[in-house]
Amino acid sequence: MRQLHGAAGIEQPPQSGHAVPAYPTQVHLHPVQKGAVAVLSALGALIKPARGDLVAVVGETFGDTAVRNMAGRMRASATGRQILADRPRVTDAAVGHCWDLPPHTFGGAYASFMGQRGFHADDRPVVRLVEDEELAYVITRAREVHDFWHVLFDCHTNVFGELALKALEFVQTGLPMAGMAVAGAQFKLSPQDRQLLWKTYLPWAAQAGLRSADLMCLYYEQHLQEDLQELRARWRITPAPQPPAHLLLRQNANKQ
């Protein structure tokens, strides 16, 4: 479910003399333009939830209240304030040392997760449509630590696993795009798998999301060398139930 590049095909217009971007990737849109982009992206994301670029734009155009709440919680937390001050980025260069860490560590498990799937930390879409520079960073942070959440909660990357993690993300962050992803993509599941999602995985997501530490206030980069199981216990992480065998077989087939 990873769309690696772009943001709904938006091209940055020439900057006028009075429209100075708050950060390098910002795109200035007239409110009417922004509204049109928001509606079209939301419709597109519901129809094609695998389009990560559309889902990203929904987060930037509909998620203002949720992002402000996330930023407020970060400012109220000592670790969150440190993250906002340091502005760490999860890039290929920043996490490259994880491939040298033992497999039982958080970083070693992350390297295994990324390597097995051919994922790259640099692949996340950049933020373009958020006006406030700090809020743009908060959204960037949420996108870039998503794969850390996969590892911590042991969620697979097939449609089923992504939906389970998106539901947990919605509980944690309140971002509308996370809820929309679950609402739209659930119909790509068979009726049997959809029933399992609602009876097992969504209740898990609600319970695990409420129980765990605030995921936006964790300085993951400072704990990559630590034991994964110890971190899960410290951060009150409840791993996801293991998918049924047929979903695991389908995921393994997709890797080949």
N, C-alpha and C positions, 0 to 999 in steps of 0.2 A: 504494500500500500504506500510505497514511497515514490512520489513524483519529485525528481531530483532538482529540476531547474525551473526558474521563472516564477512569476506570480500572475497567473491567469492571463498571460500574454501581454501584460501591461508594459508599454515602452515609456521610458521617462521623457516627458516633454522638455523642450528648452526652458531653462530657468530664467524667469524675468528678474529685473534688477531688484524688485521688492520681495521676491519669494526665495529667500535664502534657506536652503535645506538645514534642518536641525541636526542631521547626520548624513553621511555620504550617500546612502542608498535611498533616501527619502524621495518620494514622488509627490508633488503637489497636485491635488485635484480640486476642482470646484466642488462645493457640496452636492450639487446636482449630479455631477459626474461620479463622485464617490458613492452616492446613493444608488446610482444605476449599477456601478461595479459590484456593490454589496449584494443587491438583489439577484443579479445575473450569476454571480459566483455562488450564492447560496443555492439557487436552483440547480446549477451545474454540479455542486458538491453532493446534493441529494441524489441526483441521477447517476453520477459517477463518483462515488465516495473514494475511489482509488486515486483520483486526481488530487494529489497532495498540494499542488499549487492553488487550486480552487479552495480547498479546505483552509489553507494558510490565509488567503485573502478574507475568508469569512471571519477568521479569528481576529484579523486586523480591523475589520469594519463593524463587526457586531459585538466585539468583546471588550469594549472600553470599560464598562463597569467592573467586569471580572478582573481585568488587568490592573485597574486602579486598586482593587481590593488586594490583589496579590502583592502589588508594590507596597501597599500599606502594611501588610503582614511582614514583609521583608524588612521594612524600616523599623518595625516594632521588635524585631529579633536581632540580637547581637551578631549572629552569623549572617543573617540576611543583610544587615547593614554592611558587613564586611564584603559580601558578594557585590553589593551595589557600588561600593567604593573601589573594589579591585577590578570589576568588570571582566572576570575570567571568561574565556571563550573555549568551547569544546571543538577543537580543530584536529586534523590529522597530526599536525606537528605537536600539539599539546598532549595528546594521548599516546604518542608513538611508543613511549617507554612501557606501556601496558603489555606489549608483546614479550617483554623480558621478565614479567612478573610470574610467580608460581600460579598454577591453575586454581588453587583454593582461594586466592585473593580476589577482591572485588575487581581490580584492574585486570588480572589474568582472566577472569570469567568474562569481563567485557571484551577483551581482545578475542577470545574464542567465539563469543556471540557475533562480533562484527566480521571476523575473518571467515567463519563458516558461511556467512551470507553474502560476502563480497560487499559489505556496506562500508561507507567512508564517512567520517565525522563531518567532512567539508560539504556533504551533499544536501544539507538542509537549506530550504529557500530563505532568502534574505528578507528582512522586514522592509516594507516600502511605504505603507499608507498610514502609519501611526504618526500623529503630529508631534507628540512629546518625546524627547530623546530618551529619557529614563524609561518611559513605558515601552519604547521600542526595544530597549535592552531587555526588559522583563520578558517580553514575548520571545525575543531571540533566545534567552536563557531557557525558557520552557521548551522550545523546539529542540535545543541542542542537548538537553539532559534526558530527552525522551528515551533514548537507547539505554541510558543508565537505569531507567525505570523498568525496561524490559528485563534487564539482568536481575535487578533486585527482587522483582515480583515473579520472575521465572515465567514470563508470558511469551508464547511463541509469536511468530511473525506472519502466520497465515491469517486469513480474514477473521477467523474465530478469535485468535489470540489478540489481534489488534483491537477488535471490538471490546474485549474484556478490559484491556488496558485503557482504551479511550473512555470507557464507563468510569473506571477508577479516576482517570484524569479529570473527568467532569466533576466528580465528587470533591476532589482536591482543589481544583482551580475555579470551577464554575464557568469555564470557557464555553460559550454556546457551540462553537465548532466541534468540540468533543462530543457533546450530546447529539448534534446533527449527524456526526459520522456514525454513531451507533444507530440512530433512527433510520438512516438511509441504507447503510451497508448490511443490516441484518437480513434484508430481503434477498441477499445473495446466498444466504444459507438455505439448506434444505429445511423443510418443516421440522424434522426431527432435531437437527442441530439448532434451529431457532428456539425450540422448546428447551433444549439444554442450556442455551444462553440465558434465557429468562429465568429458569428454575434454579440454576446453579451459579453461573458466572456473574450475572448482574447482582444477585445478593452478595456474592463474594466481593465484588467491586465496591459496593456500598459499605460493607463492614470493614474491608481492608483500607479503603480510602479514609474512613473516619478514624480508624485506629492508629494509622501510621503517623509519624512525625510530618510536619509540613514539608512537602517535597521541594518547595521552592526556597526553603531556608536551610538546605543542606549543602555544604561546600564539598561536593563529591570529589573534586580534584585532590583534596587533602587526605583522602581516605582510600585511594586506589590500591595502596600496598597492604591494606588490612584484610583480615580474614572475612570472607563474604558472610558466613553464617553469624559471626559475631556482630557484624554491622546490621544484619537483618534483625537480630534480637535487640540491639541498642536503639534502632529506629522504628521498632514495633512493626516490622514488615511481615505481612502474611502472604507467602507465595500462593500463586493461583493454583486451583485444582488442575491436575494433569489432564490434557485433552484425551478423549477416547482414541482408541487405536487407529481408527480409520482416518482421523484428522492428522495424526502423527505420520501415518504412511503417506498421506497426500502432501504434507509439508516436505517430507524427505524426498518425494518424487520431484517436487518443484525445485529442489536444490541441484538436481542432477542435470 
